[in-house]
Structure formats: C-alpha cells, structure tokens
Amino acid sequence: MNDHTDHECWNIGGRNGVLCAFLGAVIALAPWIPSFVSHANPELVLNVPIAASLLALFMTAGFFGTRAGMYLCKQGNDTGTNVVIGIALAFGSIAVSVSAGMISFILGRPSQIFTNPDMVMLMLFFAFLGALFWGAIPAIGLGALYGFLVKRQLKRLHQEERRAGLNWSGEK
C-alpha cells in the first residue's frame, strides 16, 4: 500500500467512527434533548460526567476507528469482517465512555465515594449494565452501519487506485 492509500484508509475509518459515535450519542441523549433545549434543568445541561463521557466517546471512536480503517483496508474489505469490527468498535467506545464518565463522577464526589468504597464497584457495575442494556441495540446497529460505510468507501478508494494504475503495494 502506498502512503496516500494508508492516509485515506486512516481517514475513512476515523471519520466513520466519529460519525457513528455522534449518531449513538444523539440516540442515547434523545430523551434529554428537550431539557437541553429549554434549560429547564441546568444541572443536567452542565453535567461534567456526561461531558467527560461524550469527549471520551468521540476520542475513542476516532482513535479506534482509524486503526480499524487501516486493518480493514489491509484485510481485503470483507463485509462480515467490517461489520464485526464495527460492532467491536462501538462496544469498545461505549466501555471507555462509561469508564470516563464514572471516573469523572467519582472524582467529583470524593466525600460520598470514600465513605463507602464498596459503592464504587457497585456503581461501575450498574453503569456498565445500564450502558449495555440501553446501548446494545444502537451499538449493534451503528457498528453494522460503520462496517457498511467503510466497505463502500474502501471499495471506492480501491477503484480509484486501479484507475490510477496503482496496485496494493503502491507500485505502478
């Protein structure tokens, strides 16, 4: 593969990872959007753990998305592989996002947490269980969407390479 193809595979994976993360965040936050818009609940609007979770979600989706794009580009762009990698990317991004939100929550309330340290593990367990319950179907759907989008865009990239007379190694 040549440098141009590597760069494009990298971009395709990262761009689609962030797009799917954005769609997942919209789906997850949809019940609270009226509160964001009306500012009826200012505590919810300025919630630091939610902001930390969203930041971690987008950073993780972009980071792992670029790696997934490179991997899928080198593996031959099989639909099944793309979908499985996309679903793994979605669940991995959710896990990192929930962890970042919980760490932010714990650091924001040290007096409540350190008086009962067993609560930390219980809170982490229920946060992951809630994220799995609330986010499993959207994660599977968005992971599949990631796989299909990457497949289509990588196919187009490889067709452009063939038209330019480049083979997989980047040689003419």
C-alpha positions as CSV (number, residue, x, y, z in Angstrom):
1,M,0.0,0.0,0.0
2,N,1.2,3.5,-0.7
3,D,1.2,6.5,1.7
4,H,-1.9,8.0,0.0
5,T,-3.9,4.8,0.5
6,D,-2.8,4.4,4.1
7,H,-3.8,8.0,4.8
8,E,-7.1,7.6,3.1
9,C,-7.9,4.3,4.9
10,W,-7.0,6.0,8.2
11,N,-9.3,8.9,7.4
12,I,-12.2,6.7,6.3
13,G,-12.1,4.6,9.5
14,G,-11.8,7.6,11.8
15,R,-14.4,9.7,10.0
16,N,-17.0,6.9,10.1
17,G,-16.1,6.1,13.7
18,V,-16.8,9.6,14.8
19,L,-20.0,9.8,12.7
20,C,-21.4,6.6,14.3
21,A,-20.4,7.8,17.8
22,F,-22.2,11.1,17.1
23,L,-25.3,9.2,16.0
24,G,-25.0,7.0,19.1
25,A,-24.8,10.0,21.4
26,V,-27.9,11.5,19.8
27,I,-29.8,8.3,20.3
28,A,-28.6,8.0,23.9
29,L,-29.3,11.6,24.8
30,A,-32.6,11.9,22.8
31,P,-34.8,11.6,25.9
32,W,-32.9,14.6,27.5
33,I,-32.8,16.8,24.4
34,P,-35.9,18.8,25.5
35,S,-34.2,19.6,28.8
36,F,-31.0,20.7,27.0
37,V,-33.0,23.0,24.7
38,S,-35.3,24.6,27.3
39,H,-32.6,24.7,30.0
40,A,-35.4,23.6,32.4
41,N,-32.8,21.5,34.3
42,P,-29.5,23.5,34.3
43,E,-27.8,20.8,36.4
44,L,-28.3,18.3,33.6
45,V,-27.0,20.8,31.0
46,L,-23.8,21.4,32.9
47,N,-23.2,17.8,34.0
48,V,-19.4,17.2,33.9
49,P,-19.6,13.3,33.8
50,I,-21.8,13.5,30.7
51,A,-19.4,15.9,29.1
52,A,-16.4,13.6,30.0
53,S,-18.3,10.6,28.6
54,L,-19.0,12.3,25.4
55,L,-15.5,13.5,25.0
56,A,-14.1,10.0,25.7
57,L,-16.7,8.6,23.3
58,F,-15.6,10.8,20.3
59,M,-11.9,10.4,21.1
60,T,-12.1,6.7,21.4
61,A,-14.3,6.3,18.3
62,G,-11.9,8.4,16.3
63,F,-8.7,6.7,17.6
64,F,-10.0,3.1,17.3
65,G,-11.8,4.0,14.1
66,T,-8.6,5.0,12.4
67,R,-7.0,1.7,13.5
68,A,-10.0,-0.3,12.3
69,G,-9.9,1.5,8.9
70,M,-6.3,0.6,8.4
71,Y,-6.9,-3.0,9.5
72,L,-9.9,-3.4,7.2
73,C,-8.1,-1.8,4.3
74,K,-5.3,-4.4,4.6
75,Q,-7.7,-7.3,5.2
76,G,-9.4,-7.1,1.9
77,N,-12.7,-5.3,2.8
78,D,-15.0,-8.2,3.6
79,T,-18.5,-7.2,4.6
80,G,-18.7,-9.7,7.6
81,T,-15.3,-8.6,8.9
82,N,-16.2,-4.9,8.6
83,V,-19.5,-5.4,10.5
84,V,-17.8,-7.4,13.3
85,I,-15.0,-4.8,13.6
86,G,-17.6,-2.0,13.6
87,I,-19.6,-3.7,16.4
88,A,-16.5,-4.2,18.4
89,L,-15.6,-0.6,17.9
90,A,-19.0,0.5,19.1
91,F,-18.9,-1.6,22.3
92,G,-15.3,-0.6,23.0
93,S,-16.1,3.1,22.6
94,I,-19.1,2.7,24.9
95,A,-17.0,0.9,27.5
96,V,-14.3,3.7,27.5
97,S,-17.0,6.4,27.6
98,V,-18.8,4.8,30.6
99,S,-15.5,4.5,32.4
100,A,-14.6,8.1,31.8
101,G,-18.0,9.3,33.0
102,M,-17.8,7.2,36.1
103,I,-14.2,8.3,36.9
104,S,-15.4,11.9,36.5
105,F,-18.4,11.2,38.7
106,I,-16.2,9.6,41.4
107,L,-13.7,12.4,41.3
108,G,-16.5,15.0,41.6
109,R,-17.9,13.4,44.8
110,P,-14.9,12.1,46.8
111,S,-16.6,12.5,50.2
112,Q,-19.5,10.4,49.2
113,I,-17.4,7.7,47.5
114,F,-14.6,7.3,50.1
115,T,-17.0,6.9,53.0
116,N,-18.3,3.7,51.2
117,P,-15.6,2.3,48.9
118,D,-17.8,-0.7,48.1
119,M,-20.1,1.6,46.3
120,V,-17.6,2.3,43.6
121,M,-17.6,-1.2,42.3
122,L,-21.4,-1.4,42.6
123,M,-21.8,1.9,40.7
124,L,-19.4,0.8,38.0
125,F,-21.2,-2.5,37.6
126,F,-24.6,-0.8,37.3
127,A,-23.2,1.9,34.9
128,F,-21.9,-0.8,32.6
129,L,-25.1,-2.8,32.9
130,G,-27.2,0.2,32.1
131,A,-25.0,1.2,29.2
132,L,-25.2,-2.4,27.9
133,F,-29.0,-2.5,28.3
134,W,-29.6,1.0,26.9
135,G,-26.9,0.9,24.2
136,A,-26.7,-2.7,22.9
137,I,-29.2,-2.4,20.1
138,P,-27.9,1.0,18.9
139,A,-24.3,-0.2,19.2
140,I,-25.0,-3.2,17.1
141,G,-26.9,-1.2,14.5
142,L,-24.3,1.6,14.4
143,G,-21.5,-0.9,14.3
144,A,-23.1,-2.6,11.3
145,L,-23.5,0.9,9.7
146,Y,-19.8,1.6,10.3
147,G,-19.0,-1.7,8.6
148,F,-21.1,-1.0,5.6
149,L,-19.9,2.6,5.2
150,V,-16.3,1.6,5.5
151,K,-16.8,-1.2,3.0
152,R,-18.4,1.2,0.4
153,Q,-15.8,3.9,0.9
154,L,-12.8,1.5,0.8
155,K,-14.2,-0.1,-2.3
156,R,-14.4,3.3,-4.0
157,L,-10.8,4.1,-2.8
158,H,-9.5,0.8,-4.3
159,Q,-11.3,1.5,-7.6
160,E,-9.7,4.9,-7.8
161,E,-6.3,3.2,-7.1
162,R,-6.9,0.8,-10.0
163,R,-7.8,3.7,-12.3
164,A,-4.6,5.4,-11.3
165,G,-2.7,2.3,-12.2
166,L,-1.5,1.5,-8.6
167,N,-1.6,-2.0,-7.2
168,W,-1.8,-2.9,-3.5
169,S,1.9,-2.2,-2.9
170,G,1.6,1.3,-4.4
171,E,3.7,0.5,-7.4
172,K,2.7,1.4,-10.9
